[in-house]
Amino acid sequence: MLIAGFPAGAWGTNCYVVAPAAGEECVIIDPGHQAAQGVEETLRKHRLKPVAVVLTHGHIDHVASVVPVCGAHDVPAWIHPADRYMMSDPEKALGRSIGMPLMGELTVGEPDAVHELTDGAELKLAGMDFSVAHAPGHTKGSVTFRTPETSEIPSVFFSGDLLFAGSIGRTDLPGGDMAEMLESLTRVVLPLDNSTVVLSGHGPQTTIGQERATNPYLRQVASGLGSDPQAPRRGM
């Protein structure tokens, strides 16, 4: 599997381009603020043809380039229905204005084709399988994507802003909920194998084993304790 990721835009949001190999079809995950140029450079470098854009959630730092990327390649976007409104109304999703100068650089709205994600869905795109898990907490419509484990490569978990290296997503924006976040960590993350590679919406790559051992929030839910460790959280 070929996975090319890069941070983009004002929030350093990770965008991923995923394909079975160079020269084949691909899926683009979370083309956010100022990600379009990086996407095009990645496609040219690896001779890839997009078939879909899939979104872990609807915050503007993850969806700002959806319209130009989908439009340039005539592909659909996939998003959970609870977050779909954010593509057209990003300020409502943040509970505040994100500023006119920044908004002037964004293409707000939906692409021509939008498909809705559901919990437990199995997406077959570009010759690859992605398991979808609804994981609210950061937003009501947050989801994760996971590739199957094989004898040659571990499973890859695209966690969005659910789980980061050493942290989790913030829950203080509209639609955020700490109780839901902890439930999602328990239900979605804890059952994963330690070898699972975690590629998150912000920050470096990690593994489930590393996070199980060191992430204060994952340690909390694994132990069944109800107290909040009050460690820093990330994401927009």
C-alpha positions in Angstrom: 0.0 0.0 0.0 1.2 3.5 -0.8 0.3 6.2 1.7 1.5 9.7 1.1 0.7 12.2 3.8 1.5 15.9 4.4 0.4 18.7 6.8 -1.4 21.6 5.1 -2.7 25.0 5.9 -3.0 27.2 8.9 -3.8 24.3 11.2 -1.2 21.8 9.9 -3.9 19.3 9.2 -2.7 16.0 7.8 -4.0 15.1 4.3 -3.4 11.5 3.1 -3.4 10.0 -0.4 -3.9 6.3 -0.3 -3.4 3.8 -3.1 -2.6 0.1 -3.6 0.6 1.2 -5.4 2.1 3.9 -7.6 0.3 4.3 -11.0 -3.1 3.2 -9.7 -6.4 4.6 -8.4 -6.3 6.4 -5.0 -8.4 7.8 -2.2 -7.8 11.2 -0.7 -8.5 11.6 3.0 -9.2 15.1 4.6 -8.1 17.6 2.0 -8.2 20.6 4.3 -7.1 24.2 4.3 -4.6 24.9 1.4 -4.2 21.1 0.7 -5.2 21.2 -3.0 -1.6 22.0 -4.3 -0.1 19.2 -2.1 -2.7 16.8 -3.4 -1.9 17.6 -7.0 1.8 17.3 -6.4 1.3 13.9 -4.8 -0.9 12.7 -7.6 1.7 13.7 -10.2 4.6 12.3 -8.3 3.0 8.8 -7.9 0.9 8.9 -11.1 -2.3 8.4 -9.2 -6.0 8.7 -10.3 -8.4 9.8 -7.5 -11.7 8.0 -7.2 -13.1 9.5 -4.0 -12.5 12.0 -1.2 -13.3 10.6 2.3 -13.6 12.8 5.4 -13.1 12.0 9.0 -15.2 15.0 10.1 -16.5 18.3 8.9 -14.3 21.0 10.5 -13.0 23.5 8.0 -9.3 22.5 8.6 -10.2 19.0 7.2 -12.7 19.9 4.4 -11.6 23.4 3.0 -10.2 21.9 -0.2 -12.9 19.3 -0.9 -14.7 21.4 -3.5 -11.6 22.2 -5.7 -10.2 18.7 -5.3 -13.4 16.9 -6.1 -14.2 19.3 -8.9 -10.7 18.9 -10.5 -11.1 15.1 -10.7 -14.9 14.7 -10.9 -15.0 12.5 -7.8 -17.5 12.3 -4.9 -16.9 13.1 -1.3 -18.0 10.9 1.6 -18.9 12.4 5.0 -21.1 11.4 8.0 -24.6 13.1 7.8 -24.2 14.7 11.2 -21.2 16.7 9.9 -22.4 17.4 6.4 -23.7 20.9 7.1 -20.2 22.0 8.1 -19.0 22.0 4.5 -21.4 24.8 3.7 -21.5 26.6 7.1 -18.0 26.3 8.7 -18.5 29.2 11.1 -21.6 27.6 12.7 -19.5 24.4 13.3 -16.9 26.5 15.2 -19.4 28.7 17.1 -17.5 31.8 16.0 -16.2 33.6 12.9 -12.8 32.2 11.7 -11.9 35.6 10.2 -12.6 37.3 6.9 -9.0 37.1 5.6 -8.9 33.4 6.1 -12.4 32.9 4.8 -11.4 34.7 1.6 -9.1 31.8 0.8 -11.7 29.1 1.3 -14.1 27.5 -1.2 -17.1 26.9 1.1 -19.8 24.5 -0.1 -20.4 20.9 -1.2 -19.0 19.2 -4.2 -21.3 18.0 -6.9 -21.6 14.5 -5.4 -21.8 13.7 -1.7 -22.2 10.3 -0.2 -23.0 9.7 3.5 -21.0 7.5 5.8 -22.6 5.1 8.3 -21.2 3.2 11.3 -19.9 -0.2 10.3 -19.8 0.5 6.6 -17.3 -1.2 4.5 -16.0 1.0 1.7 -14.4 -0.6 -1.4 -12.6 2.2 -3.1 -9.6 2.1 -5.5 -9.2 -1.6 -5.0 -8.9 -1.2 -1.2 -11.2 -1.9 1.8 -11.9 0.7 4.5 -13.9 -0.1 7.6 -15.9 2.9 8.9 -16.5 3.5 12.6 -18.7 6.4 13.8 -16.7 8.0 16.7 -18.4 11.1 18.0 -16.8 13.3 20.7 -14.8 15.8 18.7 -17.8 16.4 16.5 -21.2 14.5 16.2 -20.3 13.1 12.9 -16.6 12.1 13.4 -15.6 8.8 11.9 -12.5 6.8 11.5 -11.2 4.6 8.6 -9.3 1.4 9.0 -7.6 -0.9 6.5 -7.5 -4.6 7.1 -4.4 -6.3 8.5 -2.5 -8.7 6.2 0.3 -11.1 6.7 2.7 -8.5 5.2 1.4 -5.2 6.6 -0.4 -4.1 9.8 -3.8 -2.4 9.8 -3.7 1.3 9.3 -6.1 3.4 11.4 -7.0 6.9 10.1 -8.2 8.4 13.3 -9.0 12.0 12.3 -9.2 14.1 15.4 -10.3 11.2 17.7 -6.8 10.0 18.7 -3.4 11.7 18.4 0.1 10.7 19.5 -0.1 11.4 23.2 -3.5 13.1 23.1 -7.1 13.2 21.8 -9.3 15.7 20.0 -10.7 18.8 21.8 -14.3 18.6 22.8 -15.1 22.3 23.5 -16.4 23.3 20.1 -20.1 22.9 19.0 -20.9 19.2 18.8 -18.0 18.2 21.0 -18.7 16.0 24.1 -16.2 14.5 26.5 -18.4 11.6 27.5 -18.9 10.7 23.9 -15.2 11.0 23.2 -14.3 8.6 26.0 -17.0 6.2 24.8 -15.6 6.3 21.3 -12.1 5.6 22.5 -13.4 2.6 24.5 -15.5 1.2 21.6 -13.4 2.1 18.6 -9.8 2.3 19.7 -9.3 -0.1 22.6 -10.2 -3.3 20.6 -7.5 -2.6 18.0 -4.3 -4.6 17.9 -1.2 -3.0 19.3 0.5 -3.2 15.9 -2.1 -1.0 14.3 -0.5 2.1 12.8 -2.3 5.3 13.7 -2.3 8.2 11.2 -4.2 11.1 12.8 -5.5 14.4 11.7 -2.6 16.3 13.3 0.9 15.4 14.4 3.1 12.4 13.9 2.4 8.7 13.2 2.0 6.4 16.2 0.7 2.9 17.0 -2.1 1.6 19.2 0.5 -0.1 21.4 2.3 3.1 22.0 -0.8 5.0 22.8 -2.2 2.2 25.0 1.1 2.5 27.1 1.5 6.3 27.2 -1.6 8.2 26.2 -3.3 9.4 29.4 -6.8 9.3 27.9 -6.4 5.8 26.5 -5.0 4.7 29.8 -8.0 6.2 31.5 -10.6 4.4 29.5 -8.6 1.1 29.6 -8.5 1.2 33.4 -12.2 2.1 33.6 -11.6 5.2 35.7 -14.1 8.0 35.3 -11.8 11.0 36.1 -10.5 13.3 33.4 -6.7 13.4 33.3 -6.9 17.0 32.1 -4.0 16.4 29.7 -3.7 18.8 26.7 -6.0 18.1 23.7 -5.5 18.8 20.1 -7.4 19.7 16.9 -9.2 22.8 15.8 
